[in-house]
Amino acid sequence: MAVFNLTPSDPSTFILMGIPGLEAAHVWISIPFSMFYIIGLLGNVTVLFVVGKEQTLHKPMYLLLCMLALTDIGMSTSAVPNTLCIFWFNLKSITVGGCLTQTFFLHTLYTMHSAVLVTMAFDRYIAICNPLRYATILTNTRIAMLGLVGLIRAILYILPMPLLLSRLPFCANRIIRHTYCDHIAVAKTSCGDITVNRIYGLVIVFLVIGLDLALIVLSYGLIIRAVLRITSKKAHQKALNTCTAHISVMLISYTSVLLTTLIHRFGQGIAPHVHIILANLYVLLPPMLNPIIYGVKIKELRDKVGKHICRM
C-alpha cells in the first residue's frame, strides 16, 4: 500500500478526505452507497437494453428515457467508484488532472441531465396539449438533435469550471473535504481569491437549475390545465400516470441538488458530513430511482421489461 501513500503536499495530487467526521464509519456507509449504485446501474442498463431491443419502443419518449439513463449512468459512475475506493481501500489521492476531469464530467453530465428533463417536459406538453401534431413536431431525429443541443450547451456551460480552477494557486496542504472533486470544494483548497469561481458557480446554478426548473414548471402547469379538461376517464388516467412519473423524477432530481446547493452556500452552521452525504445522494438517488419510477408507472415499458425477464 506504500505506493498509494502520497502526502497532501505532493504538488501533483489532491487528497480526498471522504466524509469528514465519519471516517470510522466509511466501511458501513459504503454498503448503502454500493447497493444504490449497483441497483441504479442495473436499472438503467435494463432500460437501455429493452428499449434497444423492442422496435415498438423506438419512440421519442423512450429515446428521452435512454438519454436520461445514459446521463444517470455517467453521473453516478463519475463519482461513486472513486468514493468506494476511498471507503474500502483508503485510496484518497487523485491527480490534479484527474480531479479537474472529474469536475468537468460530473457537472457536464448533471447539466445534460437537466436538459433532458426539460425536453421530457416539452415532450409531454406536446403529447397531451397538442396530440394530433405530436408525431410531426417530435420525431426521433428531432429528439436526437435536441439531445445534441443539450450536450453542447452543457459543455459550453461547464468547460470554464476546470479552466478557472487550473489558474488558481493551491495551498501546500491540498486536502479536499469531500468524496469527489466538486467545483467549489476544489476551489476552497486554493490560497488565492476564488470570488470568480463562486460567482460563476452561482451563474451556472441560475442557468441550469433556475431556468430549466422554470421551463419545467411552466410546461407542467399547462399540462395539468389540459389534463383537467380531458373528459375521457381512461385518457385522463393515462395522462396522469405519465405525468406522475415525470414529476416524481424531476422532484427527486432537483430537490437533492437544490438542497446540496443551498446548504453549501448558506448552511455554515450545518455539520460538514451532512453536506457531503447530501452531495453524494444527488449522484446516487436519481440514477437508482428513475428507472424504477418509469418501470412502475409506464405500462408499456413495464410489460416489455416483464417479457424479457420471463425469457431469462
Order of alpha helices (4+ residues) and beta strands (2+ residues): beta-alpha-alpha-beta-alpha-alpha-alpha-alpha-beta-alpha-alpha-alpha-alpha-alpha-alpha
